[in-house]
Amino acid sequence: MKKNLVVIFLSIMAVILVACTEADTVSSNLSKSADSFEVQRKVVFFNGITDNYLLTIEGLCAIDVNDEKKITVTCKVEDEQYKKHYLGLSDNVSYFVEQTDAKYEDPFHYKVLFRPESVVPDIDLQTSN
């Protein structure tokens, strides 16, 4: 009886751990895709007191929230053309981000983004010819 309970408990824990790991992997992959401008998003800034929308940004946007008082939204507008917006936050101004399109992410594979331009700097090569 004790052995059966242990097996059942371990089975339930394995299912829970796999589910958490799968959700974490998908969430991480979606964040990486969004940071690579592959995910359509809608960012809305609103006044929490008046419930009025102050600004809406839609498109292939990456979001940086490293500071409590500001948010940076960078959007891809054309091939290799981007616009960057800095927005201040206050006690009554907040924001939410909505992913407007579904995106397939494989829950069993991690994404690693390698950007060679950050490892090897941009070099202008001139030859004698």
N, C-alpha and C positions, 0 to 999 in steps of 0.2 A: 504494500500500500504506500509506504513512504517513498519507495523507489519510483512508483508511478507519479506521485505528486512532484517529485524532483524533476522527472522527465517533462511533465506538463509545464512546470514553472520555467524550465530552461527553454522549452519550445516557444513559450509566450515571449520570453525576454529576447530570443533570437529574432522573432518577427518584429518586435518593437524596435530593436536596434537596426534591423534592415530597413524598416520604414523610415526611421529618422535619418539614416545615412542616405537613402534615396532622395528624400526631400531636401536634405542639405546639399547634395550634389546638384540636383536640378536648380535649386536656388542660386548656388554659386555659379553654375554655368549660365543662367539667365543674366546674372549681374555682369559677368564677363562679356556676354553678347551685347548687352546694353552699353557697356563701356567701349565696345568696338563699333558702335553705331549700327547695330543690326536689329534693334528693337524699337518699334514705334511707341512713343510715350506721349502722355499729356500731363504737363506740370501746371497746376493751378495754385495761385497765391490768393489768399482770401483774408478778409478782416474778420476776426473771430467775434467781434462785438456787433458789427452791423450785418454780418453774413454776406457782404458784397465781395464778388470776385474782383481782384485788383489787376491781375495779369494772368494770361494763359499762354503757354508755350507748347506747341505740338510738333512732333517730328521724330527723327532719329537722334535722340538726345542722351547724353551721358551726364550724370549728376555727381557733384562733389560736395559733400557736407562735412568738411573737416573742421569748420568753425561753427560755434553755437549761434553766432549773430549774422552769418551770411551763408548763402548757398550759391554755387556756381553751376550753371547749366550751359553745356557746350553742345551745339546741334550741327549736324552735317546738313548743309543746304544744297550742295552739288558735289560732283566728284572732286575730292581734295579741296573743298571749300567749306569753311566752318564759321559759325558765329558763336561768340561766348557772351553770356549774360551773368552779371553779378547782381544778386538780389539780397537786400538786407532783411533780416527777420527782427521782429520786436515782440513785446508782450501780447499784442493783439493781432499781429500778422503772422500767419502760418501758411503751410502749403501741403499739398498731397500730390502724389505721382501715381498715375494710372497707366498700366501697360494696355494699349488700345488694341493690339493684335496678338493672337496666340502665336507662340513659337515652339517648335519641336526641340526638345533637349533630351538627350539620351541619359537616363538616370544611372547608367552603369559605366559611364566614361567621364573622366575629368577633362576639363579644357585647360590647356596651358597656352598662353599667348606669348609668343616670342616676337619682339620687335627689334629687328637688327639695327634700326637707326638709333636706338638708344644705347647699343653696345658699340657700334662702329659709327663714328661721327660722319657727318656729311662732308665729303672731300671733293674739291674741284680738281680734276686731273688735267694737266696740260702737258702735251708732248712736244718734241722739237719739230714735228712735221706740221 
